[in-house]
Amino acid sequence: MDAPPPVSADVLAALPAEVLALIQWQARQIAQLQREVAELKARLDKDSTNSSLPPSSAHPHAKPVVPKPRSKRRRGGQPGHDKHERALIPVDDCQAVIPCVPTACRKCGRALAGTDPEPVRHQVWELPEIEPVVTEYRRHRLVCACGVSTCGALPMGVPTGQAGPRLIAFAGVLMACFRQSKRRAAQFLGTILNQPASAGWMVLLQGRCAEAVQPAYDDLAARLPAQPVLHIDESPTKEGPSKGWVWTFVADTFTFFACRTSRGAEVLDDLLGADYAGTIHCDRAKMYWRFGRLQWCWAHLKRDFQALIGDPCHTKKRLGHDLMRPTKELFALWKRVRDGTLSRAEFRRRMHPIRDTVEVLLLRGWCNALTHGVCRELWEHRARLWTFVDVAGVEPTNNAAERALRHAVIWRKLSFGTQSAAGSRFVERLLSVIETCRRQRRNAFAWLTEVVRAHVRREAGPSLLAS
C-alpha cells in the first residue's frame, strides 16, 4: 500500500487542538499495534532450528523453512552399500528340518535319486500359538482339635496375585517402553496373548512393577551426587490436575529420571545436594546457576544465533552471522576430536582464536543497545561456554539429555501425563530402567523379569549397574 503524501506543518497548525490530539493518539495506537504485530510474527517464525523449542514440538509433517535441494539419487539402498539380511541360524536351533528332494527332472521328466550334500537352505520364521501357562495352587484348610483352622501356605516365590513375574514385567514394558495406554495394553494381552485383562488390572500390575524396581532405582539416585559429569534436562508434563516436570540425568553408565511437580532448584538440591562438585551440561535456565561448573549447550546457542540471523533488525542479523561462523568452526573441530583425528591438546590450541572471536563479538553486542539483552547474559557468564575445552569428558552440547528425554516427551504427548503420584513413580522408575538398559545394550524385559521374580521371593534383585 502506497503511503499518502506528507502533511505540512502549516496544515497541522491550522487543525483544531481536539483533532490534532486525536491524530496523535491514533499515531501512538498504530505504532503500538505495529510493534505487537512484529512481535507476533517473530513468535510464529520460531521453531526448533532458531529457538529453544524441542524438535518434538514441531508437527511431524511440517516442512523446513529452507527446503533442502532435491537429491538426484533414487529412493532406497544405493549401489555399493552394505547388504543387510537376516542370517541363517544353525540347523540344530531349528525346531524342524524338512528335506525338499526333487523326484523328476524339471526338463525331461526322468526320475532322480540321491541327495544334495549342500542343499539350498531356506528358513521360515513363525510365531507359535500363544497360550498362557496357568498353575493352580490348592491351599487346603485343616481344622485342629482345638478348633483353629490352618490354611496351607503358598510355596516360596509364588506371587499372591494372579500375575507371575514375566507377566508383570511384560505389562510394565508394554506400557513404559512401547507407550501403550492401560486399555490398549489390556487389549493386547487379551487379543494376542489370550490373557484376560482389564485397564484396572493393568494399573495394579504397574504398581507391582514399580515396587519391584524401587531398590535399583534408589541405588541410581544414591550414585548421582558422585558423578563427575551429568547431562540434565527437563520437560513439562501433568500429574493429575497439577503441572509437573520430567527431569532426566544422564551419567556415564546410566540414565536417571525423576517426575516432580516443580522445576525449581529444590529438585536439584534433593537429588544432587547443594554442594555438587561435578560438571553439569544444561541450557541457560537459572535453577542451574547455583552450581559451580556448568557447560551451556552450544546446540541451544546455535539456534539462538540462527534466530538473530532471521531477525529483521540489520544489527542483530549481522551479529548472528558473525557468531555463526566461529560456531560452525567449533563444531567442525569437535567432530574431529570425537572421531579421534584431532588430539585434545591440538584442539585446545586451535580453540583459542575461536574463543577470542566469540567473546569479542559478545562484548560488541553487549555494548550495543539493540543487542545488549541478547548478549548480556552470555558475556557476563562466558566462562560457562568453554568448560568443554578445558575439562576432559565434557561435551559442547547437551544432546545426550535431549535424546534421553525424547522417549518421555513422546510418552507424555500420547498419555497427557499421569493421574497420581503413584503413576509418576512408575514412569520415572521404568524410564530409568529402559534408558539405562538401552545404553548398556541389555535386554530391559529380561532384567525386569529377573528383578520382579527376586521381589516376589523377597530376595535382593539385580543392579542396573552390574558389569
N, C-alpha and C positions, 0 to 999 in steps of 0.2 A: 504494500500500500504506500502510495506516494505521500510525503509529508506536505501539509499545507504551507503556503508562503509565510514567512515570519511576520509577526505583528510589531509595528514600530512602537517606540517608547511614547510618541505623541498620542497614538491611538489608545494605548493603555492608560495614559494620564487622563484622557478625556472620559474614560469609563467611570460610572458611579462607584463609590467605595464598596457598596454591597456586592456589585458584580465582580469587581476586582478580587475581593476576598473569596467569593465563590470559585473563581478561576484558580486562585492559588491553592485553595483546599482540594479542588479536583486534581490539580497537578501533583499534590502530595499523595493523594489516593492512588493515582496512576503509577507513580514511582514505587509506592509500596507494593501494589499488585504486580508490577513488573519484577520486583525482587522475589516475591513469593513464587511467581511462575518460573523464574530461573532456578530457584531452589528445588521446586518440584520436578522440573526437567532433569536436574542433576541427580535427584534420587532415582528417577526412572532409568537413568543411564547406568546405575550401579549394578554390578553383577560380581561373580566370584573372581573375575580377572582384574578388577580395578577397585576392590574394596575388601573388607574383612568378612564378607558373606561367604559361608562354606560352599563348596561345589554342589553339595546335596540340596541347596536352596534353589538351584536352577531347575526349570522344568525339564523332564527327560528329553523332550523333543525340541528344546529351544535351540535355535540356530546361533552360531557365533556371530558377534558383531562384525568382525572382519573375517569373511569366509576364506578358507584356505583354497589355493588353486586346485582345480580338479586333477587328480592323478591320471596319467595315461595308462597305468597298469590295470589289468583285468582284476576282478574280484577273485578271492581265494588264494591258494598257495601259488607262490611264484616259482619259476623254473630254477632248479638248483637248491631249493630249500630242503632241509632235513625231513625225511619221511617219518610220519607218526602213525603207528599202527599198534594194535593190541598183540602183544607177544603171546605165542602159544605156551600153555602151561605143560609141565611134564605129564607123560601118559599115566604115570602112577597116581596123579592127582585127579584124574578124570573118573567120574562115577561109572561110566560105561564106555567101552570101545567097540564100535560096530564096524566090521570089515565090509567094504563095498567092492566085491570082486566081479568083474565082468564075466559073463558066461559065453559070449559070442563076439566075434569081430564086428565092429561097427560098419565095416565096408562090405566084406563078402559074406558075413554071417557064419563063418566056420567056428566051431567050438573052441574055446580057450580053456587052458588048465594052468595050475600053478598060482603063485602069489608074487607080488612085487616086494623085493627086500626093502625098498624105500618108497612107500606109498605117499601120495599127497595127503597131508594132514589137514583136516577141516574140523574145527571145533565150534560147537554151538552152545551158547550160554543161555540158561533158562532159570526162571525163578521156581522154587518148589511151591507146592500148595502149603500155605501158611495156616497152621492151627496152633492155638495157644496150648501150652503144657500146663494142665491143671492137676494139682496134687491135693488130695483131701486128707486132712488130719482129723481123726476122730478122737475127741477128748472125752474119755469116759468119766462119769461122775459115780463115785462109790461112797456108800454111806457106812460109817463106822458104827460099832455097837453103842458108842456114846451118843450117837445121833447126829454127828457132824458130817457133812457132805464134802468130799475132796475131789477136785477135778484134775485130770491129767494135764501136765504142763506141756507146752509145745517144745519140740527139740531146739537146741541152740542154733541160731541162725535163721529160724523161721520167722518172718515178719508177722506182726499182729494184725495187719491189714490184709486186703485181698490182692495186693500187688507185690510181686517179687522184685529183687534188686534190678534185674535187667529191664523190667517194665518201667520201674520208677525212673531209671537213668534214661531210657528211651523217651519217655514222656518229657523229661527235662530238656533233652537235646532237641526234641521236636519243637518245643515252644521257644527255647532260648536261641539255639543255633539256626534253626530253619524258620524262625519268626512266625510260627503258626499261632492263631488265637486259640483260646480254650475250646471253643466249639469246633474249629477246624481240626485241632489235634484229636479231639474225641471222635470226630467223623473219620479221620484217618485210621485210628485204632480199630474202629468198628468195620470200616469198609475194606481195608487192606489186610489187617492182621486178625480179623474175626474176633476181636477183643471188645466185648461190650463196655462202653464208656460214656460218660456224660461230662458236661462242662464243669459241674460242681466237683466231680471226682478228679478232674484234671487239676483243679485248684488244690485239692488235698495232696495229690502226688507232687505238685510243685512245692508245697510246704515241706514235705518229707525230703525232697531232693535238696532244697536249700539248707535244711537242718543237717544233712549228712556232709555237705560241703563246708560248713562253717569252720571246723578246725583248720582245714587247709587254707581257707580264706583269711582267717585271723593270723595264720603264720605269715602270709604275704604282707598283711598290714603291719605286722611287727618288724618286718625287714625293710620297709620303706625308708625310715629315717637314716638307715646306714648306707643307702645307695649313693654313690658318688655323683651320678648324673641321672636326672629324671626329665622326661618329656611330659608336660602336663597341659591338659586342655579340658574344656567343659562345654556342655551343650544343654539348652533348656529342655525340660520335659514337664510332666504333670504327675502329681501324687494325690489322687482324689481331687478335691476342689482346689488344692494349693498348687502353686507353681514350684517346680523342682528343677534340679540340675544333675546331670550325669557327669561325673568327674572321671577322667582317665589319667593314670600314672604309668608311664612306660619306662621300665628299668631295662637293664642289660639282658636279663634272662626271664623276665616275667612282665605281665601287664595286669594292673590292678584297677578295678572300677569301684566307684562309690556313688550312691544315689543320696543326695541331700536336698533339703528344702531351702538351701542358702547357697549363694555364690560368693559369700564373704570370706575374709581371711581366716575366720574361725575354723573353717573346714580344713585349711592347710595346717593351722596350728594343731588341730586334733589329730591329723594323720601323720604330719612330719615333725611336729614340735616347733616351738618358736625359735630354737637355736639350730635349725637345719643348716649344715655347713657345705652341702654339695652344690652342684650347678643345676639350675632349672632352666629348661627350654620353655618358652611361653610367648604369648602375644604381649601387648603392652598394657594389659589390664592392671589396675593399681593394686589389687589384692596381693600380687606377687612382689611388689616393690619392697616389702619389709625384709625380704631375704637378701643376703649379701651378694651372691654371684648369680647373675641372670644372663641368659643369651636370648635376645629378642629375635624373633623369627624373621629371616630375610625373605621368605616367601610372602609374608604379610607386607613387608616393606616394598617389595617389588610391585605388589598390587597397588599400594598407595602411590608409588611413583607413576604407575600407569594411569591412576586417576588424575594426577597432576597433568599428564600429557593430554588427557581428554578434556581438561578444563578450558572454558572459553577465554579465560584471562591469559594474555600473552606471557606475562611474567611467570605465572605458575606453569604454563606449558613449557617454557624454556627450562625452568628449573627441573621439571620432570624428565625432560630429555637428557639434561646434563647428569642427573643422578642415575638414570637408567644405564648409561654407558659403563660406568665402573661396576655397577651391579652385575651386568652380564659378564664382565671380565672376572669378577669374583666367582661366579658360578662355574665359569669355564675352568678356572684354576682348581676349584674344589672337586670338580668331576675327575680331574687328573689325580688328585690326592686319593680319591675314593677307589679308582681303578689301579692304583699303585704305580703310575707312571711319573709321579712327582713326589719328592720327599717332603716331610714336614718342614725341615729346615729351609729348603728352597721355597716352599710355599710361603712361609713367614717372611722371607726376604722379598718375594715378589708382591706380597700384600702391602708392604709399606707405602708405595706410591698410591695404591688404590685407596688405602685408608686415609692418607693425607688429602686426596682429591675429594672424597666424600665429606670429610669434616670441613674442608674449606667451603664446599657448596652448602652444607648445612648452616655454617656461620653466615654465609651470604644471604640465605633465606631467613635466618633469624634476625638479621639487620633490616630486612625489608618489611614494611608494614603489610604488604599483600600476602606474604608467605610466612610471616612470623608465627602465626598459630600452627602452621603445619610443621615447622622446623624447630620450634622452641623445645618441645619435649625430647626430640632426637638429639639436639645439640647439648642440652643440659645433662643428658644421661648417655652420651655417646660411647662410654666405656662398655655398655651393655650390648653394643653392636659387634664387638670384636673378641668376645670371650673364646669363640671357637678358634681364633688364630693362635691364642696363647696357651690354651688348655687342651691336651690330648684327650680324645674321646668325646669331644663336644662338636656338634654339627652346626651349620649355619641356619638350618631350618627346624621347625617343629613338626615336620611331616610325619614322624613316627607316631605322635599322639593323634594327629588328624586321621591317619589311616586306621588306627585302632578304634577311634571314636565313630568311624563311619558306620560300622555294623550297628552300634547303639542308636545312631541317628535314623537309620532306615527302620529299625525296630520301633522307634518312637513314632515315626510317621505312620506306620501301619497300626499300632496299638493305641496311640494317643496317650501313652503313659501308663501308670499303674493306678489301681483303685485304693491302695492301702500301703502302709509301711511294710507289711509282710510281702507284698508284691515287689516292692523296691529291693528288699533283701534278696529275693530270688533273682532279680535282674542283675544286681551288682555281683553276686557270687557266681552265677552261671556265666556271665560275660567274662569275668576274670578267668574262669576255667577254660572257656572256649578260646580266648585270645592267647592265653599262656600256652595251651597245648598246640595251637597253630604255630606259634613262634618256635616252639621246641620240636615241631614235626612229630607230635604224639597224637594218638587216637583219643579224642575227647570222650567219645562214648565208652571206650574200654576203660579209661581212667575213672569215669563217673560210675560205671557199673561196679568197679572194684571198691570205690570209696563208699558207695551205698551198701554193698554187701558187708564191708567192715563195720559200718554204722549199725546195721541190723544185729550183727554179732557182738556189738559193744566192744569192738577192738579198735586200735589205732589205725586210721586209714593211711593211704599213701600220700606222700608230699607232692605238691605241684612242682617242686624244685629238685626232685630226685634225679640223680645223674643216670 
